[in-house]
Amino acid sequence: MDHENQDIPQSGQGNEPREVVLRYEAPVTPIVERYVQPTPLPGQPKKHTSPRKKRKGLKIFLFCMLGLLLVSGVVTALWLGGAFDDHRSYHDDDFEQHHDEDYYDNSEHGETTIKRLPNTDQVKLRYNESHGEALTIQEIYQKVNPSTVTVLTGNRDGSAMVGTGVIFTEDGFILTNAHVIAGGSECYVVLDTGEDYRACLLGLDEEKDLAVIKIAASGLPAAEFGDSDALTIGDPVFAIGNPLGVELRGTLTDGIVSAINRDVYVDGVTMTLIQTNAALNNGNSGGPLINVYGQVVGINTMKMGSSSTTSVEGLGFAIPIASTAYMINDLIAYGEVHGEVMIGISVQTVPVTAENGESALLVMEVTPGGPGEEAGIQKGDLIVAADGEALTKSTDLLRVRRRHEAGETLKLLVERDGKRFTADVVLRESDT
């Protein structure tokens, strides 16, 4: 039936209710805070004025006495104001805060000139597919808060961007959002203890909104990362960060997973994210989204904001760890994101049953010239296992594939016409 030619019931005609659709556009905004900086960032020296030259005579003596009184008062005021801190801590009062979302413009922040470190393939972010017992909220905070840091990025215009980051190695590798440091000329990290360090950049990707920075420290509390693919809608999650800036750093909020694999279109790029109703505010960017086992499963990146016609609450988004771990490791190794490793096949999302009753994945397409075709896989084959693990859903194959890097071999148990064989698939990076 051609629905375009159907007559629409008019008022008073028929008994069918008419559908009413509310249309709105709510802005999606990065959750980073911008400050105007009247005092130096941590680690920068303060300027001191030179004393006046001495003069002779009684008049000089009186002026000196007056000067001593004035200097004493100034020193006392500066001391009370924290001007002689050793830069191991700092306060929100050091900055004039701006909440105007227009202060952040992804297209006009300029070149990022933070000092770069040599890239390395000796460090990798790993996440655990297993977990222990569920923790209390208090235990989750005690476990993850020491690994959560404040990230301060100084800009050439005298402002500072304030976001959050997560320590993932004991020697100071830290994960945050690209938009927290984009356009910055210098970067500092403040631990939950108040200690601050100058940070250097390993790599960033603005489209993926990921960045890796490093501080010169050791013995740091590294966070445990978990499998975001294991999340289901309704799972409890928690966020730790610096909402509204430095003064409220270490704030814990809670909520649930509202949606998984949510495609969000931002600045011409579609990002596949975890949606949550845990409260996220300016300053939370780059902070951890945590499961009930105290594992970091996402990096908080943005929230849906209110518009002039629509009030929006509880719509926050986080970058999932499982699907982006390879990107993070590329940033460490190369300073940029390379292609994801690929098998070169597509499988049916819903599993099928093999002849012996086992669950299997049906191959729908094979990329010509791809690793799967080179290993002998054909359309219509059944993938029964990957690296010896049973496959009950398509994400199981993704999980196993993500353990590998380009050049490594993935072993697939394949069934064709009732017969089974092992396909050794040599993985390689995709072109995109």
LINZIPE-V654885 format. One record per residue. SS is DSSP state (~ for helix, > for strand, _ for the rest). PSI is psi as a letter, one per 40 degrees, with the letter a starting at -180 (999 if undefined). Layout:
ss:SS psi:PSI
ss:SS psi:PSI
This chain:
ss:_ psi:h
ss:_ psi:h
ss:~ psi:d
ss:~ psi:d
ss:~ psi:e
ss:_ psi:i
ss:_ psi:h
ss:_ psi:h
ss:_ psi:h
ss:_ psi:i
ss:_ psi:h
ss:_ psi:e
ss:_ psi:h
ss:_ psi:i
ss:_ psi:e
ss:_ psi:h
ss:_ psi:i
ss:_ psi:h
ss:_ psi:h
ss:_ psi:h
ss:_ psi:h
ss:_ psi:h
ss:_ psi:h
ss:_ psi:i
ss:_ psi:h
ss:_ psi:h
ss:_ psi:i
ss:> psi:h
ss:> psi:i
ss:> psi:i
ss:_ psi:g
ss:_ psi:i
ss:> psi:h
ss:> psi:h
ss:> psi:i
ss:> psi:h
ss:_ psi:g
ss:_ psi:e
ss:_ psi:i
ss:_ psi:i
ss:_ psi:i
ss:_ psi:h
ss:_ psi:e
ss:_ psi:h
ss:_ psi:i
ss:_ psi:i
ss:_ psi:i
ss:_ psi:i
ss:_ psi:i
ss:_ psi:i
ss:_ psi:i
ss:_ psi:i
ss:_ psi:i
ss:_ psi:i
ss:_ psi:i
ss:_ psi:i
ss:_ psi:i
ss:~ psi:d
ss:~ psi:d
ss:~ psi:d
ss:~ psi:d
ss:~ psi:d
ss:~ psi:d
ss:~ psi:d
ss:~ psi:d
ss:~ psi:d
ss:~ psi:d
ss:~ psi:d
ss:~ psi:d
ss:~ psi:d
ss:~ psi:d
ss:~ psi:d
ss:~ psi:d
ss:~ psi:d
ss:~ psi:d
ss:~ psi:d
ss:~ psi:d
ss:~ psi:d
ss:~ psi:d
ss:~ psi:d
ss:_ psi:e
ss:_ psi:e
ss:_ psi:e
ss:_ psi:f
ss:_ psi:i
ss:_ psi:e
ss:_ psi:f
ss:_ psi:e
ss:_ psi:i
ss:_ psi:i
ss:_ psi:i
ss:~ psi:d
ss:~ psi:e
ss:~ psi:e
ss:_ psi:i
ss:> psi:h
ss:> psi:i
ss:> psi:h
ss:_ psi:e
ss:_ psi:h
ss:~ psi:d
ss:~ psi:e
ss:~ psi:d
ss:_ psi:h
ss:_ psi:h
ss:_ psi:d
ss:_ psi:e
ss:_ psi:e
ss:_ psi:e
ss:_ psi:a
ss:_ psi:i
ss:_ psi:h
ss:_ psi:f
ss:_ psi:h
ss:_ psi:h
ss:> psi:i
ss:_ psi:i
ss:_ psi:i
ss:_ psi:i
ss:_ psi:i
ss:_ psi:e
ss:_ psi:e
ss:_ psi:h
ss:_ psi:i
ss:_ psi:h
ss:_ psi:i
ss:_ psi:i
ss:> psi:h
ss:_ psi:e
ss:_ psi:i
ss:_ psi:i
ss:_ psi:a
ss:_ psi:i
ss:_ psi:i
ss:_ psi:i
ss:_ psi:i
ss:~ psi:d
ss:~ psi:d
ss:~ psi:d
ss:~ psi:d
ss:~ psi:d
ss:~ psi:d
ss:~ psi:d
ss:~ psi:d
ss:~ psi:d
ss:~ psi:d
ss:~ psi:e
ss:> psi:h
ss:> psi:i
ss:> psi:h
ss:> psi:h
ss:> psi:h
ss:> psi:h
ss:> psi:h
ss:_ psi:i
ss:_ psi:e
ss:_ psi:e
ss:_ psi:e
ss:> psi:i
ss:> psi:h
ss:> psi:h
ss:> psi:h
ss:> psi:a
ss:> psi:i
ss:> psi:i
ss:> psi:h
ss:> psi:h
ss:_ psi:e
ss:_ psi:i
ss:_ psi:e
ss:_ psi:f
ss:_ psi:e
ss:> psi:h
ss:> psi:h
ss:> psi:h
ss:> psi:a
ss:_ psi:i
ss:~ psi:d
ss:~ psi:e
ss:~ psi:d
ss:~ psi:e
ss:_ psi:h
ss:_ psi:e
ss:_ psi:i
ss:_ psi:e
ss:> psi:i
ss:> psi:h
ss:> psi:i
ss:> psi:h
ss:> psi:h
ss:_ psi:i
ss:_ psi:e
ss:_ psi:e
ss:_ psi:e
ss:_ psi:i
ss:> psi:i
ss:> psi:i
ss:> psi:h
ss:> psi:i
ss:> psi:i
ss:> psi:h
ss:> psi:d
ss:> psi:i
ss:> psi:i
ss:> psi:h
ss:_ psi:d
ss:_ psi:d
ss:_ psi:e
ss:_ psi:f
ss:> psi:i
ss:> psi:i
ss:> psi:h
ss:> psi:i
ss:> psi:i
ss:> psi:i
ss:_ psi:g
ss:_ psi:i
ss:_ psi:i
ss:_ psi:f
ss:_ psi:i
ss:_ psi:h
ss:_ psi:h
ss:_ psi:i
ss:_ psi:h
ss:> psi:i
ss:> psi:i
ss:_ psi:h
ss:~ psi:d
ss:~ psi:e
ss:~ psi:e
ss:_ psi:i
ss:_ psi:i
ss:_ psi:h
ss:_ psi:e
ss:_ psi:h
ss:> psi:h
ss:> psi:i
ss:> psi:i
ss:> psi:h
ss:> psi:h
ss:> psi:a
ss:_ psi:g
ss:_ psi:h
ss:_ psi:f
ss:_ psi:a
ss:_ psi:d
ss:_ psi:d
ss:_ psi:f
ss:_ psi:i
ss:_ psi:f
ss:> psi:h
ss:> psi:h
ss:> psi:i
ss:> psi:i
ss:> psi:a
ss:> psi:i
ss:> psi:h
ss:> psi:d
ss:> psi:i
ss:> psi:i
ss:> psi:f
ss:> psi:h
ss:> psi:h
ss:> psi:h
ss:> psi:h
ss:> psi:h
ss:_ psi:f
ss:_ psi:e
ss:> psi:h
ss:> psi:h
ss:> psi:h
ss:> psi:h
ss:> psi:i
ss:> psi:h
ss:> psi:h
ss:> psi:i
ss:_ psi:e
ss:_ psi:h
ss:_ psi:h
ss:_ psi:h
ss:_ psi:i
ss:_ psi:h
ss:_ psi:e
ss:_ psi:e
ss:_ psi:h
ss:_ psi:e
ss:_ psi:i
ss:> psi:i
ss:> psi:h
ss:> psi:h
ss:_ psi:a
ss:_ psi:e
ss:_ psi:e
ss:_ psi:f
ss:_ psi:h
ss:> psi:h
ss:> psi:e
ss:> psi:i
ss:> psi:h
ss:> psi:h
ss:> psi:d
ss:> psi:i
ss:> psi:i
ss:> psi:h
ss:_ psi:i
ss:_ psi:i
ss:_ psi:a
ss:_ psi:d
ss:_ psi:e
ss:_ psi:h
ss:_ psi:h
ss:_ psi:h
ss:_ psi:i
ss:_ psi:f
ss:_ psi:g
ss:> psi:i
ss:> psi:i
ss:> psi:i
ss:> psi:h
ss:> psi:h
ss:_ psi:d
ss:_ psi:d
ss:_ psi:e
ss:_ psi:e
ss:~ psi:d
ss:~ psi:d
ss:~ psi:d
ss:~ psi:d
ss:~ psi:d
ss:~ psi:d
ss:~ psi:d
ss:~ psi:d
ss:~ psi:d
ss:~ psi:e
ss:_ psi:e
ss:_ psi:i
ss:_ psi:h
ss:_ psi:a
ss:_ psi:i
ss:_ psi:i
ss:> psi:i
ss:> psi:i
ss:_ psi:d
ss:_ psi:f
ss:> psi:i
ss:> psi:i
ss:> psi:i
ss:_ psi:h
ss:_ psi:d
ss:_ psi:h
ss:_ psi:i
ss:> psi:i
ss:> psi:h
ss:_ psi:i
ss:_ psi:d
ss:_ psi:e
ss:_ psi:e
ss:_ psi:i
ss:> psi:i
ss:> psi:i
ss:> psi:h
ss:> psi:h
ss:> psi:h
ss:> psi:d
ss:> psi:i
ss:> psi:h
ss:_ psi:h
ss:_ psi:h
ss:_ psi:e
ss:_ psi:i
ss:~ psi:d
ss:~ psi:d
ss:~ psi:d
ss:~ psi:d
ss:_ psi:e
ss:_ psi:e
ss:_ psi:i
ss:_ psi:i
ss:_ psi:h
ss:_ psi:e
ss:_ psi:i
ss:> psi:h
ss:> psi:h
ss:> psi:d
ss:> psi:i
ss:> psi:h
ss:_ psi:f
ss:_ psi:e
ss:> psi:h
ss:> psi:i
ss:_ psi:h
ss:_ psi:e
ss:_ psi:i
ss:~ psi:d
ss:~ psi:d
ss:~ psi:d
ss:~ psi:d
ss:~ psi:d
ss:~ psi:d
ss:~ psi:d
ss:~ psi:d
ss:_ psi:e
ss:_ psi:e
ss:_ psi:i
ss:_ psi:i
ss:_ psi:h
ss:_ psi:e
ss:_ psi:i
ss:> psi:h
ss:> psi:h
ss:> psi:h
ss:> psi:h
ss:> psi:h
ss:> psi:h
ss:> psi:h
ss:> psi:h
ss:_ psi:f
ss:_ psi:e
ss:> psi:i
ss:> psi:i
ss:> psi:i
ss:> psi:h
ss:> psi:h
ss:> psi:h
ss:> psi:h
ss:> psi:h
ss:_ psi:i
ss:> psi:i
ss:> psi:i
ss:_ psi:i
ss:_ psi:e
ss:_ psi:999
